[in-house]
Amino acid sequence: MTSRVLLKDAGADAIHRTGWPSDGLFQASDPGSLKELGGVATPAFRLSAQGALREAHPLDHVQAYDRLFQVFKPILQRDAERLTMIEEAVADPRKRTTVTRADWQPFHHLKRVVDNYERYWIGFDFQSGRTARLHDRGPTGFRFRVARSVQVDATIPVSSFERQELDIAALKAAMLGLPVRTALAGYGMATSSHFDRNEPPRSLLLPVARKYPAIDVCPSPLRAWFPNEDHDLGRSWICGINWLTLVGEPFLSVLGGAERLLKGLPRAIEADVSDRAVLFQLGERPITGQKDEDDALLPLYHALGRRLKPFGEGCPSVRWPREPVFGSGAAHSSLLWERRFYDGRWFEALRE
């Protein structure tokens, strides 16, 4: 059964709709431009997850990942324009401009064809939305990487989310069953791989993060950690806070377990608990954090953020920063943004 995202004070059939994707910040005079945000990124409903290689390798967890893929599959089948399938670490992975029937079980495909169980740099990328060079501007996409960490990034148009095309109950169940350490889902940006490989476009995300501070603008690879840092929780932490926020092991135990995390949280924060993770839902709908639009729900993000704050100088921090979201020239702003729900200094800076 498909869950509905309802306005709390509206009638039973009212669905909340938002106009933020039409903001001029996301437009581009040239749809293929690499110098305008609208040329390399689009607003989206987004899921992002990170797992450790030794715990979350897809060859060990085909069914769990496939369960998540099935939630997004109907929209991918409608919108996906191109597929990159990476079966081994080669310079020119298999690419197509069309997606065939056999491609709709990508995790089963990897299980069949990858013979080296320790192999890194495998995965796949369903893409849409042309940039100057690629079909990966979004908003629809499903990107899976086995790299420094196991990375999942799935996006759909905000309009598709508002039309209830995504089964939220199935999404939450799939998220809770993932073997990852951390995940989040809510409003965000579908970003081209130009953000992964090149710093200059990252600065284009900064005005968006200032106006819409709750949305997830961080490209997934920038949250990755190195495999030899798996046991050092000072150098890695959860992806962040969004409408749906998954905290898995070992972060869950380090933070005191599910019971401690849940005690005293606002009643509007719901939680589903498994034997290795907690999935929080912050209110009845996702928000962007825009001033005067989401003021009633934004405190829920701060409340959970204070509960999930990394200890001491733990990552992300001055001592252990992640790769800057907005580029090396804006490292301070990147850190403030990543910690915005932990200590609130990002919001203090916005008021100055």
C-alpha positions as CSV (number, residue, x, y, z in Angstrom):
1,M,0.0,0.0,0.0
2,T,1.4,3.4,-0.9
3,S,1.9,5.8,2.0
4,R,0.6,9.4,1.5
5,V,2.5,12.5,2.5
6,L,-0.2,14.6,4.2
7,L,-0.4,18.1,5.6
8,K,-1.0,17.7,9.3
9,D,-3.8,20.2,9.4
10,A,-5.4,19.5,6.1
11,G,-8.1,17.0,5.1
12,A,-7.5,13.3,4.7
13,D,-7.1,13.7,0.9
14,A,-4.8,16.7,0.9
15,I,-1.2,16.1,-0.4
16,H,1.5,18.7,0.3
17,R,3.1,20.2,-2.8
18,T,6.0,22.5,-2.9
19,G,7.2,25.0,-5.5
20,W,10.9,25.0,-4.7
21,P,12.0,23.1,-7.8
22,S,10.9,26.0,-10.0
23,D,13.2,28.4,-8.2
24,G,15.5,30.3,-10.6
25,L,18.5,28.9,-8.7
26,F,17.9,25.6,-10.6
27,Q,17.4,27.0,-14.1
28,A,20.0,27.3,-16.8
29,S,20.0,29.5,-19.9
30,D,21.8,26.6,-21.6
31,P,20.6,23.1,-20.4
32,G,24.0,21.7,-21.3
33,S,26.0,24.3,-19.4
34,L,28.6,23.2,-16.9
35,K,28.8,26.6,-15.4
36,E,25.2,26.9,-14.2
37,L,23.7,24.7,-11.5
38,G,20.7,23.8,-13.7
39,G,23.1,22.4,-16.3
40,V,24.6,19.8,-13.9
41,A,22.0,19.2,-11.2
42,T,18.3,19.1,-10.6
43,P,16.0,19.1,-7.5
44,A,14.9,15.7,-6.5
45,F,13.6,13.4,-3.8
46,R,16.8,11.6,-2.9
47,L,18.0,8.5,-1.0
48,S,21.7,8.3,-0.2
49,A,23.5,5.5,1.7
50,Q,27.0,4.5,2.7
51,G,28.2,1.1,3.9
52,A,31.5,-0.6,4.7
53,L,33.0,-2.9,2.1
54,R,33.4,-5.8,4.5
55,E,29.8,-5.5,5.7
56,A,27.8,-4.2,2.7
57,H,29.3,-5.8,-0.4
58,P,26.5,-6.4,-3.0
59,L,27.5,-9.9,-3.7
60,D,26.6,-10.8,-0.1
61,H,23.3,-8.9,0.0
62,V,21.7,-9.2,-3.4
63,Q,18.1,-9.5,-2.0
64,A,18.4,-6.6,0.3
65,Y,19.7,-4.2,-2.4
66,D,17.2,-5.5,-4.9
67,R,14.3,-4.8,-2.5
68,L,15.4,-1.2,-2.5
69,F,15.9,-1.1,-6.3
70,Q,12.3,-2.4,-6.8
71,V,10.9,0.6,-5.0
72,F,12.5,2.9,-7.6
73,K,12.2,0.6,-10.6
74,P,8.8,1.8,-12.0
75,I,10.1,5.4,-12.2
76,L,13.4,4.3,-13.6
77,Q,11.7,2.2,-16.3
78,R,9.8,5.3,-17.3
79,D,12.6,7.9,-17.2
80,A,16.0,6.3,-17.5
81,E,17.8,7.2,-20.7
82,R,21.2,5.5,-20.3
83,L,23.0,2.8,-18.3
84,T,26.6,2.5,-17.3
85,M,27.3,-1.0,-16.0
86,I,30.8,-1.5,-14.4
87,E,31.6,-5.1,-14.1
88,E,35.4,-4.7,-13.6
89,A,37.9,-1.9,-13.0
90,V,38.4,-0.9,-16.6
91,A,38.9,2.6,-18.2
92,D,35.8,2.2,-20.5
93,P,33.0,0.4,-18.7
94,R,30.1,-1.1,-20.6
95,K,27.7,1.8,-21.7
96,R,24.5,1.9,-23.6
97,T,22.1,4.7,-24.7
98,T,19.2,2.3,-24.2
99,V,18.3,0.0,-21.3
100,T,17.4,-3.6,-22.1
101,R,15.0,-5.9,-20.2
102,A,17.9,-7.9,-18.8
103,D,19.2,-4.8,-17.0
104,W,16.3,-4.5,-14.6
105,Q,17.9,-6.9,-12.2
106,P,21.3,-5.2,-11.8
107,F,22.3,-6.7,-8.5
108,H,21.6,-10.2,-9.8
109,H,23.6,-9.4,-12.9
110,L,26.6,-8.4,-10.8
111,K,26.4,-11.6,-8.8
112,R,26.5,-13.6,-12.0
113,V,29.3,-11.9,-13.8
114,V,31.7,-10.7,-11.1
115,D,34.1,-13.5,-10.3
116,N,36.5,-11.7,-8.0
117,Y,34.7,-11.4,-4.6
118,E,37.2,-8.8,-3.4
119,R,36.9,-6.6,-6.5
120,Y,36.3,-2.9,-6.0
121,W,35.1,-0.4,-8.5
122,I,32.1,-2.3,-9.7
123,G,28.5,-1.0,-9.9
124,F,26.0,0.6,-12.2
125,D,24.4,3.9,-12.9
126,F,20.9,4.5,-14.4
127,Q,20.9,8.0,-15.8
128,S,18.6,10.7,-17.1
129,G,19.0,14.4,-18.0
130,R,21.6,15.5,-20.5
131,T,24.6,17.7,-19.5
132,A,27.1,19.0,-22.0
133,R,28.8,15.6,-22.0
134,L,26.6,13.0,-20.2
135,H,23.1,11.9,-19.5
136,D,23.4,12.2,-15.8
137,R,21.9,15.6,-14.7
138,G,18.8,13.9,-13.4
139,P,16.4,14.1,-11.7
140,T,15.8,10.3,-12.1
141,G,18.7,8.0,-11.4
142,F,20.0,5.1,-9.5
143,R,23.7,5.0,-8.9
144,F,25.5,2.2,-7.1
145,R,29.2,2.1,-6.4
146,V,31.6,-0.3,-4.7
147,A,34.5,2.1,-4.2
148,R,36.1,3.4,-1.0
149,S,32.8,2.5,0.6
150,V,29.6,1.0,-0.8
151,Q,27.5,3.9,-2.0
152,V,23.9,4.1,-3.1
153,D,22.3,7.2,-4.6
154,A,18.7,7.1,-5.9
155,T,16.7,10.1,-7.1
156,I,13.3,10.8,-8.6
157,P,11.6,14.1,-9.6
158,V,10.0,16.0,-6.8
159,S,6.7,16.0,-8.8
160,S,6.8,12.1,-8.9
161,F,7.2,12.1,-5.1
162,E,4.3,14.5,-4.7
163,R,2.1,12.4,-7.0
164,Q,2.7,9.4,-4.6
165,E,4.5,7.4,-7.3
166,L,7.0,6.2,-4.6
167,D,5.7,3.7,-2.1
168,I,7.0,5.2,1.1
169,A,6.1,2.2,3.3
170,A,8.1,0.0,1.0
171,L,11.0,2.5,0.9
172,K,11.2,2.6,4.7
173,A,11.1,-1.2,4.9
174,A,13.9,-1.5,2.3
175,M,16.0,1.1,4.0
176,L,15.7,-0.7,7.3
177,G,16.9,-3.9,5.7
178,L,20.0,-2.5,4.0
179,P,23.4,-3.7,5.3
180,V,24.7,-0.1,5.2
181,R,25.9,1.9,8.2
182,T,24.1,5.1,7.4
183,A,21.4,6.4,5.0
184,L,19.0,9.4,4.5
185,A,16.1,10.3,2.3
186,G,14.2,13.4,1.6
187,Y,14.5,16.5,-0.6
188,G,17.9,16.9,-2.2
189,M,19.8,17.4,-5.4
190,A,20.4,14.9,-8.2
191,T,24.0,15.8,-9.1
192,S,26.0,14.9,-12.2
193,S,29.3,13.1,-11.8
194,H,31.0,16.4,-12.7
195,F,30.6,17.2,-9.0
196,D,32.6,14.0,-8.1
197,R,35.6,14.7,-10.4
198,N,35.7,18.5,-10.6
199,E,35.7,21.1,-7.8
200,P,34.5,24.2,-9.7
201,P,30.8,23.1,-10.0
202,R,30.6,22.5,-6.3
203,S,30.5,26.2,-5.5
204,L,27.2,26.3,-7.4
205,L,25.5,24.4,-4.6
206,L,26.3,27.0,-1.9
207,P,23.4,29.4,-2.7
208,V,21.0,26.5,-2.6
209,A,22.3,25.3,0.7
210,R,21.8,28.8,2.2
211,K,18.3,29.2,0.9
212,Y,17.1,25.6,1.5
213,P,19.3,24.4,4.4
214,A,17.4,21.1,5.0
215,I,17.9,19.6,1.6
216,D,20.7,17.2,0.9
217,V,23.1,18.8,-1.6
218,C,26.2,16.7,-0.9
219,P,27.4,14.4,-3.8
220,S,27.5,10.9,-2.3
221,P,31.2,10.2,-2.9
222,L,32.2,13.2,-0.8
223,R,30.9,11.3,2.3
224,A,32.9,8.1,1.6
225,W,35.6,6.9,3.9
226,F,38.6,4.7,3.2
227,P,38.3,0.9,3.9
228,N,41.2,1.0,6.4
229,E,39.2,3.6,8.4
230,D,36.2,1.3,9.0
231,H,37.0,0.9,12.7
232,D,37.9,4.5,13.3
233,L,34.6,6.2,14.0
234,G,36.5,9.5,14.5
235,R,37.1,9.6,10.8
236,S,33.6,8.6,9.6
237,W,30.1,9.3,10.7
238,I,26.5,9.2,9.5
239,C,25.6,10.8,6.2
240,G,23.6,13.5,7.9
241,I,20.0,14.3,8.9
242,N,17.0,14.3,6.5
243,W,13.3,13.4,6.6
244,L,14.2,9.7,6.8
245,T,17.4,9.1,8.7
246,L,18.9,5.6,9.2
247,V,21.5,5.0,11.9
248,G,23.0,1.5,11.7
249,E,25.8,-0.3,13.4
250,P,28.4,0.5,14.6
251,F,27.1,4.1,15.0
252,L,24.0,2.9,16.8
253,S,25.9,1.1,19.6
254,V,28.4,4.0,19.9
255,L,25.5,6.4,20.4
256,G,24.1,4.2,23.2
257,G,21.6,2.0,21.3
258,A,18.0,2.5,20.1
259,E,16.4,3.0,23.4
260,R,18.7,5.8,24.4
261,L,18.4,7.6,21.1
262,L,14.6,7.5,21.2
263,K,14.1,8.6,24.8
264,G,12.9,12.2,25.0
265,L,12.7,13.0,21.3
266,P,9.7,15.0,20.1
267,R,6.6,13.0,19.5
268,A,6.5,14.1,15.9
269,I,9.6,12.0,15.3
270,E,8.6,8.4,14.5
271,A,11.1,5.5,14.5
272,D,11.2,2.0,13.2
273,V,13.8,-0.3,14.9
274,S,15.5,-3.5,13.7
275,D,18.2,-5.5,15.4
276,R,20.9,-3.4,13.8
277,A,19.4,0.0,12.9
278,V,16.9,2.7,13.7
279,L,15.0,4.6,10.9
280,F,13.7,8.0,12.0
281,Q,11.0,9.9,10.2
282,L,10.9,13.6,11.0
283,G,7.4,14.7,10.7
284,E,4.7,13.9,8.1
285,R,6.6,15.3,5.1
286,P,10.0,16.2,3.8
287,I,11.0,19.9,4.0
288,T,13.6,22.2,2.4
289,G,14.2,24.3,5.5
290,Q,13.3,27.5,3.7
291,K,12.7,30.4,6.1
292,D,9.0,31.1,6.8
293,E,8.0,27.9,4.9
294,D,9.2,25.0,7.1
295,D,9.6,26.7,10.5
296,A,7.2,24.3,12.3
297,L,9.1,21.2,11.2
298,L,12.7,22.4,11.2
299,P,13.1,22.0,15.0
300,L,12.7,18.2,14.6
301,Y,15.9,18.1,12.5
302,H,17.8,20.1,15.1
303,A,16.4,17.8,17.9
304,L,17.6,14.6,16.1
305,G,20.9,16.3,15.1
306,R,21.7,17.1,18.7
307,R,21.1,13.4,19.6
308,L,23.3,12.1,16.7
309,K,26.1,14.6,17.0
310,P,29.6,13.1,16.6
311,F,31.7,13.0,19.7
312,G,34.5,15.5,20.4
313,E,36.5,16.2,17.3
314,G,34.9,13.3,15.3
315,C,34.2,13.6,11.6
316,P,33.0,15.9,10.2
317,S,35.2,18.4,12.2
318,V,38.1,20.8,11.7
319,R,40.4,17.9,12.7
320,W,38.7,15.3,10.6
321,P,37.0,17.0,7.7
322,R,35.3,15.3,4.8
323,E,36.0,16.5,1.3
324,P,34.5,20.0,1.1
325,V,30.9,19.9,-0.4
326,F,31.3,23.4,-1.8
327,G,35.0,23.1,-3.0
328,S,38.3,23.7,-1.3
329,G,37.8,27.5,-1.4
330,A,34.7,27.1,0.8
331,A,36.0,24.4,3.3
332,H,34.7,26.4,6.3
333,S,31.2,26.8,4.9
334,S,31.2,23.1,3.9
335,L,32.0,22.1,7.5
336,L,29.3,24.4,9.0
337,W,26.8,23.0,6.5
338,E,27.6,19.4,7.4
339,R,27.3,20.1,11.1
340,R,24.2,22.4,10.7
341,F,21.9,20.2,12.7
342,Y,24.6,19.2,15.2
343,D,25.4,22.6,16.5
344,G,23.3,25.1,14.6
345,R,26.2,27.5,13.6
346,W,25.2,27.3,9.9
347,F,21.8,28.8,10.8
348,E,23.5,31.4,13.0
349,A,25.6,32.5,10.1
350,L,22.5,32.8,7.9
351,R,21.0,35.2,10.3
352,E,24.0,37.5,10.4
